[in-house]
Amino acid sequence: MMGRKKGKSWREKLAVSAGVGAFALMLEIWKELHEFKVKRFRIKLPFETAKEETVKLVFLSDLHGKQYGERNKELVSAILKERPDYILIGGDLLTRKKESMDSTAVSLLRRLVKLCPVYLANGNHEQKMRVNPEEYGGRYEAYIREAKRLGVHVLVNETEYLDMKGIPAAVSGLEIPLGCYAHFRTRELAYSDIRERIGKAENGRYHILLAHSPVYFDTYAKWGADLSLSGHLHGGIIGIPKLGGLITPQARPFPKYSGGIYRKGKKLGIVSRGLGTHTVNVRLFNPAELAVVEICSCVREKNQV
């Protein structure tokens, strides 16, 4: 009589489980590197207006030359579906070490300006290209020249005042000192740093600040930004439930502002997890995202002063 076959040992079972788990994680990483989600925010204007209005903004950041479909067809289609009033770009549309991405960024801008007004600020990649022309040649100047020719509102330490469906507003693009992006000995950002670059926030207007790094949200709020829009940290690369991101591309663990909405009194900050990657080409439990922000106003009563 033949004896019964021995079952797998616990070591073999553990090896199989580990292999299946590793494959599942690799599959999830691949998926998150090739897809993006639409993240929605609905916020209330901090002051009343003559009539009730909703302004829709689409905010994208940290694309780093990524293409979702040919000529970013999938990304443009998702933005078109939202029917935004304004498109705001928070920087790092390209990557400074990959010249081929410049044309990808311009191609996207060419398609976006056909949808609605587009406002563009620099991230650390564009900023480093701008201040180091001896290293990057005329790439930055060519990129910005083409963006302006297309009709993009380029904001490099500049502010534009606009009327958003009757809401008096301002949009500023801020470049922070490059030392604020250092990997280890990061310098602080002072209130005076912002004042020197873009002046004072004007009272009576809803002030939107495109500031690439979210690390200094408290300072942006102190300066007077009603809404800060940032990116830069790529969501912390790996998402941990209830804790947020694990580590930044700059090797800082557990970033405070890895993604989502943050408040300081009536001031708000929205941080995008970004659409692309660079250097660390990984996303896990941290899907790329396109941010859609609806700003809703409340009606002022007729007898109210």
N, C-alpha and C positions, 0 to 999 in steps of 0.2 A: 504494500500500500504506500502510495506516494505521500510524502508530507505536504502540508499546506505551505503555499508561498509566503515568505515573510513580507510584511508590509514595509513601506518606506520608513526609514528611521526619522527621528525628529530633525536631525541635521539636514537630511535630504528635503524634508518638507519645508524647513526654514529657507533652504537655498532656492527652492521653487517659488516660495512666497516672495522672497526678496527679488528674484528675477522678474516676477509678474509686477511687483510694485515699482521696480525701476523702469520697466517698459511703460507702465501707466504714466509715470512722472515725465518720461521723455516725450510721450505722446501729448501730454498736457502742455509741456513747454513749446513743442512744435505748433500746437494749435494756437496758443496765446501769442506766438510770434507772427502769426499769419492772419489773425482776426482782430477786430476792435469792437468795442461796445459803445453805445451812446449813453452817457451819464447825464441825467437831468437834474437841474437845480431850479427851484422856484423861490424867488426872494421878493421881499416887499420893499418898496421905496421908503426911505426914512422920513419923507415929508409928503404932504398932500398936494394934489394938483387939481386944476380946474375940471378935468374929466378923467374918468378911469381909462387907463391904457395898459397894454402889455407890450413890452419891447423884448424881442428874442435875439439873443446873442449866441453865436457859435464860437467857441474858443478852442483852438488847437495849439499844441505845443510839442516840442521835442520830436518832430517827425524824423529828423536826421537822415533825410534822403530816402526814407522808406516809401515803397509804392504798394498800394493795395489795388491790385489789378493793373492792367496796362494804363499808363499815364494817370494812375491813381483814380481810375474810373469808379471803384467801389466807394472810396472816400468822398469824392465829389458828389456821387449819387446820394449818399447818406446826408450830406450837407444840404443838397437841393431839396430833399424830402422834408427837411425841417423848415424851409422857407424863412431863413433868418433875416432880420433887419440889418444886422451888422455881423461881419466876421472879424474876430480879433485873433491875432497870432502872437504868441508869447515868446518866440525865439527858438533858436536851434532848429530851424527848418532844414538846415544842411549840417554837414560835419566838416570841420575845417581841414582835416587831413585827407579828405576824399574829394578831389576837384570835380569828379564826375557827377557829384550830387548837386552841384550848383545849377545845372540845367534842369534837373528834376524839380528843384524848388521853384525855378522860374516857370516851368511848365504848369505846375500846380497853381501858382499865382495868376497865370494867364486865364485859367479856367474859373478861378474863384471871383475875379473882378467882374465877371459877367453875371454873377448872382446878386451881389449887393456891395455896398462899400466895405473895403478891406483895410484894416489897420494893422501895421506890422511893427513889432519891436524886436530888438536884438536880444539873443541869448548870449551865453559866454562864448560860444563858437564864433558867431558873427563878430562879437566885440573883439576877440583876440585877432581875428583877421583884419579888423579895421585899424587897430592900434599897432599892428606889426606888419605893415605892407612890405618890409624888406624880406619877410619870411614867406608871405603868401602872394606877393606880387600885386597885381591889380584886380584880383578876384573879387574882393569885397566891393570895390568901386563899381565894377562891371555889373555885379549882382544888384546893387541898390539902384544904379542908373536904370537898369531894365525894369525893376520893380516900379520905380516912379513913372517910367514911360508908360507902363501898363495902367497907371492910375491908382496904384496902391498908396495909401497914406502911411509913409514911413516916419516913425517917431523915434528918433535917437535923442534922448533927453529933450524931448519936445512935447508940447501939449496942443491938442486941437479942441476947439469948443464947438459944440453941435447941439442941435435940437432933436431929441429923440421922441418924436410923436408928441411934442409939446412939453417934454421933460427937459429942462436945461441941464446939460451934461458936459463933461470934459473927459477926454481920453488922453492919458500921458504914457509915454514909453520911457522907462528908466533904465539906464545902464549904471549898475553899482560898481564900485571900485573892483578891479580884477583880484585884488587881495582877498576879497570876500568869497572867492571861489577856490581858494587854496585848499589842498586836500587835508592838511593837518593843522597848520598854524593859521587858521582863518582869522582875518581881522574883523572887528565889529563894524557895523554900519551905523553911523550917527545920523540924527535928525538933520544936522547941518549938511551932511553929504547929499541928502535929497534936495534940500533948499538950494544948494549951490548949483545943482544940475537942472532942476525944473521949476525952481521958484516956489511960491506958496500955493497951497490948494485954495481955490477961490470959493468963498462962501456962497450959498444959494444954488450951487450946482451939484449934481450927482457926479462924483469924481471917480472914474475907473482908472486904475493904475496897472499897466502891464509891466510887471517886475519879475524877471525870469526866476530868480531864486526865492522860494517861500520862507527861507530861514529867518528873514527879517520882517515877518508879518507885523509884529508889534510896532516896529518903527514905521512901517508904511501907514498903519492905522493912526499912530501919533501924528504923522505928517498931515493926515487929513483924507486919505484914500477911503472912500465909502466902500469900494469893492476892489480888492487886489486880486489879479489873476496871475498865477504862477505855474511853474512846472519843475523842470530841472532834475528832480530827484528820481524820476522814473518809477514812482510808486514804491520805492524801496526794494525793487527787483523781485523779491519774494514776499508775498503777502502772508501775514500770520493773523488768523482770526482774533478780533478784539484787541490786538496789539498794533496793527498796521504793518508798515514795511519793515523788512529785516535789516537791510543795509543799503546805503546809497552808492551810486557809481563812484563816489569819492571815498569809499571805504569807511563811512561813518555809520555805526550801528544804530538801529531803532530811531530813524528820523522822526521828529515831532510832527512835521507837516508832510507826510508821505502822500496824501491824497484825500480829497473830500472838501468839506466846507468847515471853516473855522470862524470863531466870533471873538471880538473884543469890544464889549459894549454894543453899540449899533454898527460898528465897522465889521465888514465881512471879508474873508479871504477864501478863494476857491483855488484849489491846487489840482492840476491835471496830472494823471499818471503817465501822460505822454502817449504818443503814437508809435514811436520808433525806439531803437536802442543804438548804442555804440559801445565799443570796447567790451563791455559785459553783455553779450548777446543772449540774455536769458530773461524770461518772464515766467513766474510760477505763482498761481493763485493771485495774479496781479495783471488782469487783462488790460491791454492798451485801450485808451478811451478817447472819445470825442465828447467834449463837454458842451451841453446846451443849457444856457442860463436864461430864464424868463424873469424879467424885472417887472413887477406889477405895482401900479400906483393906486392910491385910494382917492376918492373924490372929496374935495373940500366943500363943506356945506356953504350955501349961498350967503347965509348970515354970519359966516365965520370970517374973521379978519385974517 
